[in-house]
């Protein structure tokens, strides 16, 4: 399992984000991301759940992450992760709709209580 940081990029400031530059911290699993985030001072409530679960981080936090062992990756790596996550989600949703495998046909792929 690994934790990654992408390149710094310019971004708009707002009331919620006052920094002109940002980066993303993400990992192979949410559990690992949360553990690593705690280690470098990030709060679990700052976690962004989307196509790829991540933390938005400042340049200073990015430096801490790299010192703590995060792997620096380029935009191509990030793009491939997003593409793979979208495909996995689409495949999972297709299995839910078709009832493929041992799962039920509910949208969240959980079985009905009567099937347990």
C-alpha positions as CSV (number, residue, x, y, z in Angstrom):
1,X,0.0,0.0,0.0
2,X,1.2,3.5,-0.8
3,X,0.3,7.2,-0.3
4,X,0.8,9.7,-3.1
5,X,1.0,13.4,-3.6
6,X,0.5,15.0,-7.0
7,X,2.2,18.2,-8.4
8,X,1.3,21.6,-7.0
9,X,-1.2,23.5,-9.1
10,X,-2.6,27.0,-9.0
11,X,-6.2,27.3,-7.8
12,X,-8.7,29.9,-6.9
13,X,-9.0,31.1,-3.4
14,X,-12.3,31.2,-1.6
15,X,-13.7,31.4,1.9
16,X,-13.1,27.6,2.3
17,X,-9.7,27.6,0.6
18,X,-7.5,30.6,1.0
19,X,-4.3,29.3,-0.6
20,X,-3.3,30.1,-4.2
21,X,-1.7,26.6,-4.7
22,X,-2.8,23.1,-3.8
23,X,-2.0,19.5,-4.2
24,X,-3.8,16.2,-3.5
25,X,-2.9,13.5,-1.1
26,X,-4.4,10.1,-1.9
27,X,-3.6,6.4,-1.2
28,X,-4.4,2.9,-2.2
29,X,-7.0,2.7,0.5
30,X,-9.1,5.1,2.5
31,X,-7.9,3.5,5.8
32,X,-4.3,4.1,4.8
33,X,-5.0,7.6,3.7
34,X,-6.7,8.5,7.0
35,X,-3.8,6.9,9.0
36,X,-1.2,8.8,7.0
37,X,-3.2,12.0,7.2
38,X,-3.4,11.8,11.0
39,X,0.4,11.2,11.1
40,X,1.0,14.5,9.3
41,X,-1.7,16.5,11.1
42,X,-4.8,16.3,8.8
43,X,-8.2,15.9,10.3
44,X,-10.5,13.1,9.1
45,X,-13.2,15.6,8.4
46,X,-11.1,17.2,5.7
47,X,-11.2,14.1,3.6
48,X,-12.7,14.6,0.2
49,X,-14.8,11.7,-1.1
50,X,-15.1,11.7,-4.9
51,X,-13.9,9.6,-7.8
52,X,-10.6,9.3,-5.9
53,X,-10.8,9.9,-2.2
54,X,-8.2,12.5,-1.2
55,X,-7.1,15.4,0.9
56,X,-6.6,18.8,-0.6
57,X,-3.3,20.0,0.9
58,X,-1.2,23.2,1.0
59,X,2.4,23.4,-0.1
60,X,3.6,23.1,3.5
61,X,1.5,20.0,4.2
62,X,2.8,18.5,0.9
63,X,6.4,19.0,2.1
64,X,5.4,17.2,5.4
65,X,3.8,14.4,3.4
66,X,6.9,13.8,1.2
67,X,9.1,13.8,4.3
68,X,6.8,11.3,5.9
69,X,7.1,9.0,2.8
70,X,4.4,10.0,0.3
71,X,5.4,9.2,-3.2
72,X,5.4,12.2,-5.6
73,X,3.5,11.5,-8.8
74,X,2.8,13.4,-12.0
75,X,-0.6,14.3,-13.7
76,X,-0.5,11.2,-15.9
77,X,-0.4,9.0,-12.8
78,X,-3.4,10.8,-11.3
79,X,-5.3,10.6,-14.6
80,X,-4.7,6.9,-14.7
81,X,-6.0,6.5,-11.2
82,X,-9.1,8.5,-11.9
83,X,-9.7,6.5,-15.1
84,X,-9.3,3.2,-13.2
85,X,-11.6,4.4,-10.4
86,X,-14.3,5.4,-12.8
87,X,-14.1,2.0,-14.6
88,X,-14.3,0.1,-11.3
89,X,-17.3,2.1,-10.3
90,X,-19.0,1.5,-13.6
91,X,-18.3,-2.2,-13.5
92,X,-19.6,-2.4,-9.9
93,X,-22.8,-0.6,-10.8
94,X,-23.3,-2.8,-13.9
95,X,-23.0,-5.9,-11.6
96,X,-25.6,-4.4,-9.2
97,X,-28.1,-3.7,-12.0
98,X,-27.7,-7.1,-13.7
99,X,-27.5,-9.0,-10.5
100,X,-24.2,-10.5,-11.5
101,X,-22.3,-12.6,-9.0
102,X,-23.6,-13.4,-5.5
103,X,-24.9,-9.9,-4.9
104,X,-28.4,-8.7,-4.9
105,X,-29.9,-6.3,-7.5
106,X,-30.1,-3.4,-5.2
107,X,-28.3,-0.2,-6.3
108,X,-25.7,-0.5,-3.4
109,X,-25.1,-4.2,-4.1
110,X,-26.2,-5.3,-0.7
111,X,-28.3,-8.4,-0.3
112,X,-31.8,-8.2,1.0
113,X,-32.2,-9.2,4.6
114,X,-34.2,-12.3,3.6
115,X,-31.3,-13.6,1.6
116,X,-28.9,-13.6,4.5
